[in-house]
């Protein structure tokens, strides 16, 4: 077997790829075997393992383990997994889990007729084939509860949309490549939608949160009653505000465009389809926490665009970092990047920001909220963690261990620039693009488009042409990955972005520069530069 390789994926991840001459079923066998070997020998500093159709993504913390050691460990285990994949072993590979799930579906998707036409069949034939085959959950990813379904009986290869939708309704059932799948909640997506289901695909409070787990058999059953295939109930987890040892700190009077609770994010949950999430501008949150004596990874508030107002329910030290705008307590201006005592009964106001996009409000002692998979971060794509703040939301906290409040000159701060320079490493699929496109990425002036949020930002600029127009099997993704769909318009994935994706990645933002993107809103200009070679 030939073609196995390890590709760099930015400066904090590696992508192990199985040989091209393996069939889809054989590749999955090797991926599963490799993932098990890696999980059983995982060194300190390796943060996550994300298996996919033909790859395993390994994410690591470069401050904790040398990238060269991670590569050597990955090469050793990839070689062992391939050595074990003899023709006899592949022919005796484990059969799918006997557990069977039946999913009701109403075939009324917006892409049903067009998809059938692309396949040169009638919609009724597409429906009957989708119902007739027995599917198997190959792997999970993209979003919590999103299972990639495959079947040796499925005869079609369905191209993804040229330009992905910014929002796909929850419960939508779609096709992409040789896969079928159902969206657990409303997310962006480029699959062709043929129907909808009301099946509870992901419940973070359940003993087994995901309805679909790798190896399960799945059958679809057609339903005609709209109540049987509508939008699943939300499973968003709300904050708990009455834990012992904490106190009420503030009440929200105006939440602005978006205000969420964020910490350092979720580590190690990628194989469940759960992204890292957490603060987009990690440096700003760490700095705000240090200013009030908190641990750097304590939870604070991420406030997007401004327009936030709250009243203090107790005396508490606070600090605001990140984006700039009018900042007052009871009408008196206070400084960014400095600790202030916010007295009970006084009113904090953040005006609409004039520089940057996201500000971070740290409160001494932290914010109390329910942990989901090790973090209190609000994941806007997956719906995990506390809901975004609303008027009259009361936040509690102050119970975490703290140090002394340091001198205010610890964190000199300046407004974020409207022009951003970002360093890039070649992406794992940069060889799928023309030389002209690879040059254009660095020579053009890019503008952040209107479609920009915690999930990702779409860029406006020249069209990036691919030299390889073939469909890419879904594979692991990282924050900072620059995906390019067939439309040629690149999108940079951010902290709430999907764990897996099927568009090729031309380049990856250096981990240290992700904080700069957190302050780049619509209209910001971006210039890309090559990261220095190590």
N, C-alpha and C positions, 0 to 999 in steps of 0.2 A: 504494500500500500504506500502511496506517495502523496505528498501535498500537505502533510501535517505541518503546522507552523505556529509560532507564537508571535503575535503582533502587539506592539506598544499601543496603549490607549491612553494618551495623555501622560502625565508624570505620576499618576497614582493608580494605574490599572494596567493589566495585561490581558490579552484575549487569546486563549488556546483554541485552535481550530483543527478539527479532525480532517483526515484525508478526503479529497474530493471524490475519489473513486468508490467510497462507501455509499451504499444506498441510504435513503432517508432513515429507514428502520435500523440499519446497522450503525449509522452515525449516532442515533439516539442511544443505542446500547453502549457505545464507547463514551458518550457524554455522561451517562449515568454512572458508569464505572469510574471515570475520571473524577467526577464530583465526589463520589464516595471516598476515593483514595485521598483527595485533597482534604476533605472534612476530617478524616481520621489522622491527619498529620499536620494540621494547620498551625503554622508558627505564630508567635506573638507578632502583632503588627498587621497581619492579614485581616481585613475588616469584613469581607463579604465574598461569597461565591454565588454566581448567577449562571446556572445552566440554561441552555437554549437549544435550538434545533441541531446545530452542528458545532457549537462553541461553548466554552465555559469562561466567563469573565471573572477575573480575580482582582478585587480592589484591595489596596493596602495603604497604610499610613507611612509615608516616606520618612517621617520623623521618628518612627518606631522600628523600622526594618529597612535594610538596604535593598533597593530595587534589584540589584544583581543577585542577591540571595533569593528573592522571590522568583526571579526568572529561572534560576538553577533548580529550585524546588519544583516549579511547575514543569520544566522540561523533563525532570526525572519521572514524575508521576504520569505525564502524558506518554512517555515512552513505555512505561509499565502497563498502562491501560491499553495501548496499541498492541503490545506484545501478547497480552491476554486475549486479544480479539482475533483469535484464529478462526478459520472457516467453520470448524466444528463447534467452537464456542458461540459464534454468531448464529449458527443454525439451531442451537439449543438455548438461545437467549430467553430470559424470563418472560413468560406470557403476561399480558396486562392483568392488573388487579381485577379480581372477580366482582368487586363492588360495582353495581350498575346504577346509573342515575338517569331518570327520564325527565326531560325538560319540555314543557309545553311552549309552543311557538305559534304566533300568528304571522303568516307570511304576507306582510303589507309594507315591507321596507321600501324606502324611496329609491333604492338602486336595483330593485328586483328585475324590472323589465330591461334596464340597460345592461345589467350583468348577463342576463340570458342572451341578449343580442350579441354581446361580445363573445359569448361561447357558441354562438350560432345554433341556439336551441330555443324552444319556447319556455316561457316562465313556468308553465305547469311541469315541464320535464325537469327543470332545475329543482323545483320544490319536491317532486317525487323522488329524485335521486338523493337529495339532502335528507329526506325522511327514511329512505330505505337502508342507508349504510349504518354500520355500527362504528361509532367514533371512539377514540382513545385519547385521554388527556396526556399529551406528550410532555409538556412542561407548563409552568405558570409564569406570569410576568406581565409587563406593560402596566398593570394596575392590580391591586389586591383582589384576588378572586377571579382574575382573567385567565382562563385556561385555554391553551392552544390545542385544539382538537385535530387529530389526524386519523385517516382511515385508508387502508390499502384498497378499499372498494371505491374510494372517491376518485373520479377520473379527471377532474378539472384543475387547471392552474389559473387562478383569477388575479389579474393585475390590480394592484392597489390604486386608489385615486391619485391622479396627477398632483392635486393639491389637497392635503388633508383638511377635514373639517375642524374648526376651532372647538366645536362642541358636538359630541355624539350623545343622543339621549340615553339615559340609563335603561338597561334591559335590551338594547339593540343587539341583534344577532347579525354577524357579518361574515364575509369571506375575504381571504387574502392569500395569494399563493395557493398552497395545498391545504391551508388551514381553514377551520371555522372557529368561531368564538363568540362569546356574549359579554357585553360591557356591563360590569357590576354597578357602575354609576356614570354620570355624565362626565365625559372627558374628551379631549381632542382625539382624533383618530382618522386614519386613512383607509380603513377597510370598507368594502362595499356592503351596504346594509340591505339585507333581504327580509328581515322580520324583527319581532320583538318578543320578549318573555318577561314574566313576572317572577321567575324563580329567584329565591333569596341567595344570590351568588356569593356574598361576603358579609359576615357578621362578626365584628371584632370581639364581641362579648361571648361568642359561642366557644365551646370546648375545641371544636375544629372550625376555625373562622371561615375557611374556604369550602364552598360546596364541592368544587371540582379540584381533585388532587391528582398528581401525576400517577398514571397507571390505571385510573378509573375508566370503565366503559360508559359511554353516553349514547342515548338514543333521543331523537327529537320526536315529539308528538304534536300534530297540528291541532290547534284550537281556533275556534271562531268567535268565542265570547271575548269582547274587548277587556272585560274585567279579569280575564285569566292571563293576559299578557301585557299588562300595563307596567308602569314604572315601579320597581321594587321600593319598599319602604326604606327610608334613610337609616343608616346605622351609625351616623355621626355620634361621637362620644362628647358629651358636654362636660364642662369643668366641674369638679367637686369643690365646694367652697367652705366646708364646715369641718375640715380635719382638725383634730386636737392640736394645740400648740400654735395655731395660726390666728391671725386677726384680720378683720376687714380693713383693706387698705384704700380702695377707691371705688367710686361709682362712675360709670361712663355717662356723660351728658350728650356727647356727639362722637360717633365712631369714625367719621370721615369716609374716605373711599373704601378702605379696608384696614382693619386693625386685628392682629392675631397674636396669640401667645407662641413664642418660639424659643427654643434652646439650641443645643448643639446638634440635635437631630437624632435619627434612628440608625444605629450601626448594626449590621449583620442580618437585616431582614429582607435583603434583596431577593433571596430565593423564594420568598412568599409573595413577591410582586410588590413589596413595600419600598418606596424610595427613601432616601436619607432625610429629606425635608430639612427643617431647622432654619435658622436665620440665613437669609441670602447674603447679607453683609456680615460675615462672621467676625471680622475685625472690629466693626462698630459695636456689636453686642458684647464682645469680650471687653472692650474698652469701657463701655458703660458700666458693666459689672464691676470691673476693677475700681472704678471711681467711687463706688458706694461700698466697697469692701466685700463684695460677693465673690464666690468662685466664678471663674470665667465662663463656665458652661451653665450657669443658672438661667432659669427662664426669665425672659423679659417680654416687652411688647414691641412688635414690629408694626410700624404705622406707615401706611403707603399714601403718599401724596399730601398728607396733612389733613387739616379740618377736624382734629381730635380735641375733645374737651372732656375733663373729668374733675370731680371734687374729691378731696382727700377725706377719708373717714378715720384717719389716725395720723399722728405726726410720723413722717417717714422721709428718709434721705433718698433723693432721686438723682439721676443723671440722664441727659439726652445726648445721643451722638448720631452720626450719619447725616441724613439730609438736613438742609437748612431752611428755615422759615421763621416767621414771628413766633417767639416763645415767651409766654408770660405766666406769672402767678398773680391772680387778682389784679391784672392789668399792668403789673410791673415787670419789665423785661428781665430775663435771666439768661445766663450764658450757656451756649452749647459746650459740651466737653468738660463740664465741671459739676461737682456735687453740690446740691442745694437741699436745704431742709424744707420740705413741703408740709406746712402746718395744717392740722385738722381744720376742716371747714373752708379752706381756701380753694380757689378754682384755677386749675391748670389749663392753658389753652395753647395749642399748636396751630398756627395759621397754615394756609396752603403753602407748600414748600416752593421756594424760589430757586433752589439748587439741589440737585439730587432727587431721589424718589422715595427712599425708605429711611425713616428715623427709628431709633431704638431707645426705649424708655426702660431703664433698670430701676428697680425699687430695692432698697436695702433689705436683705433677708429673703429676696426672691418672691416668686408668685407660686401659689399652690394650685395644682390642677392634677387631674388623674393621668397617670402614666399609661400609655398604650405602646406595647412593644419597646419599653425602656425609655420613652420620651414623652414629653407633654406638648411637643410641637404640633401645630395645626398643619396638616397636609391637605392643601386645597384640591389636589387631584384625586386622592384616595378617600377623602372624607374622614380621615383619622384625626384623633386629638380633639381638643375643644373647638366648638364652633367659633367663627369670627365674632368679635365683640359687637354687641348691639347697645342701643340706648338703654340705660338702667341696669346693665350688667354690673354686678359687684364682684370685685376680685379680692381674694384673701391671700395672705402670705406672711412674710416676716419671720418665719420659723426656722429658716436655714442658718447654719453656722456662718458667721461673718467675721471679717478682720476689721481693723480700724479704718475709718474713712481717710484715704491718703490726701496729700496736698493736691489742690485743684490743677496745678500746672503739670500733673503727671501726663496729661493727654492733650497736647496742643493740637488743635483741629482747624481745618479749613474747609470751605465749601467744595463739594464735588464739582469737577469740571464738566462742562457741556460737551467737550470733545474727549474721547477716550481712546487710548492706545492699548491694545490687548495682544499678549504674546501667545502664539500658537505652536503646538507640535503637530506633525503630520498625523492624520487620522488613520485608524486601522484599515480604511477602505479608500485611501487617497489614490490608490492605483486604479480605481474605477472611474476616474475623472480625466479629462483631456489635459495636456500640459497647459493649454491656454487658460482653462478654468483654474488650475492650481496657481497660475500667475495672477489671474484676475482677483483671486481671493485676497492677495496681499497688495495689489496695486490700486484697487478701487477704494472709493470712499463709500462706506456703508451707512445706512440710516436705520435706526430702530423703528419698526413699523408700529401700527396701532395695536396689533396682536402681540402684546407683551404683558406677561404676568409672572407668577411664581413658577409656573410650569416651564415656560420658555419664552423666547422672543424671536419673532420673525424679522428678517433683515430685508431691506429694500436696496437693490443695487443690480449689477449685471446678472444675467442668467448663467448659472454654472452648468456646463454641459458634461454629460457622462460619456466615457469611452466604452463602458460596459453597461448596456441598458437592461441586462437581465435582472430578474427579481432576486433580492437578497433575503435568505432565510432570516427570521427574526433572531437577534442576538442581543446580549447585554449592552446597556448604555450607562453613561456616567454624566454627572453635571458638567457642563462645558462642551459636550459633544456637539459638533455642528453637523446636523443632518441635512441632506439635500434630497427632497422628493423629486419626482419626474418634472415638476414645474420649473425646477432650477433655482427656486428661491430658498436660501438656507434658513434654518431655524437653530438657535442655540438652546439646548436643554438646560434647565436650571434645577434647583434643589427638589422641587415637587414633580419633576419630569418623570416620564415612564421609565421603568426598570429595564425593559427590553424594547426594541424597535426594529423596523424592517427597512428603513431608508439608510443608504450608505453614509458614513461619517467621513467627511473630507479632511477635517482637522479637529483638534481638541484644545480648548483653552487651558492654559496652565492653571493649576489649582489656586495659586496665589492671586491670580487675576480675576477669579470669579467674583470677589467682593466689588471690583470696579463695575461689573455688569449689573450688580444689584442697584446701583445708583444711575443706571442708564435707562431713561424712560423714552417713550415715543418722541421721535425727532432728534434724539441724540446721535451724533455722528461717531462712527467707530472706524479706526484704522488698525489693521492687523499687521503684526510683525512676527518674524521667525523667532522662536525661543532659542536662546544660546544652546549649542550642542554641549552635552555633558561628556 
